[in-house]
Amino acid sequence: AVLMGDPNHSGYQFVGKVESAVDAPVEVIPGISSLQIAASRARTPMEETTFVTLHKSGPIEADLERLERDVGDRHLLVLPRPFDWMPERIAARLLGAGASDHEALVCERLTHDDEAITHTSLSELAADVDSREETAFSDLSVFVVRR
């Protein structure tokens, strides 16, 4: 099975499904993670960063609370969950929890020909929250919040 994405981050659920389907061990051969690319583009050191993936099935409340706890103290690298927990909604949640307005980047389609990086702030993103399912960004996004 070929998987685009980060098999050791959000893709682990897919890897488990493949293992169940073939009833055998599956070897995972990862490429360079979009998180590593995003950290590099944002000049954000991984050792000073909290990483959270929301791009998964199941509950994410503990992950959102972790972001609320660490915003401002650590950089944040977030894999949003298309399309209900995208950067605008995450920014609004962080600000609603009392976060200060921080520099933010939305890194889209990293390493693709149409790669785009939006430099913004939490308040600018939160101002664009229209509804749970509307976003200005691709499902291939990494959300970075600088401390």
C-alpha positions, 0 to 999 in steps of 0.5 A, spaced: 500 500 500 502 506 498 500 512 502 501 519 502 502 523 508 506 521 515 505 514 516 508 515 523 503 521 525 496 521 522 497 515 518 498 510 523 491 508 523 491 507 516 497 502 517 493 498 522 487 497 517 492 495 512 495 490 517 488 487 519 486 487 511 492 482 509 493 479 516 500 480 516 506 485 519 506 491 514 513 494 513 513 502 514 518 506 510 517 513 511 519 519 507 521 526 510 515 528 514 511 534 512 512 536 520 519 536 519 518 540 512 514 545 516 518 546 522 524 547 517 520 552 513 517 556 519 524 556 523 521 552 529 526 547 532 523 541 534 525 540 541 522 546 543 515 544 539 509 541 541 506 536 536 499 534 536 495 531 530 488 532 530 488 528 523 485 522 526 478 518 528 476 519 535 476 524 540 481 530 540 479 534 546 485 531 550 489 534 544 486 540 544 487 541 551 494 540 550 495 545 545 491 550 550 496 548 555 502 549 551 501 555 547 505 561 548 510 556 552 512 552 546 512 552 539 506 548 536 506 544 530 499 541 528 496 537 523 489 539 522 483 535 521 479 536 515 475 539 515 472 541 522 478 542 525 482 547 521 487 553 522 481 558 523 477 554 528 484 552 532 486 559 532 479 561 535 479 555 540 486 557 543 484 565 543 478 563 547 482 559 552 486 565 553 492 565 549 495 571 547 496 573 539 501 569 536 505 569 529 502 563 525 503 560 519 499 555 515 503 551 510 500 547 505 502 542 500 509 542 502 514 539 497 509 540 491 509 544 486 503 549 488 506 549 495 504 555 499 505 558 506 501 563 509 504 568 514 498 570 519 496 571 526 492 567 531 487 573 531 487 574 523 485 566 523 480 566 528 477 572 525 475 568 518 471 562 522 465 562 518 463 555 520 465 549 522 466 546 515 469 552 511 476 554 511 481 557 506 486 552 507 487 545 503 486 538 507 494 538 506 496 543 511 500 543 517 499 549 522 504 552 526 504 557 532 510 560 534 511 562 541 
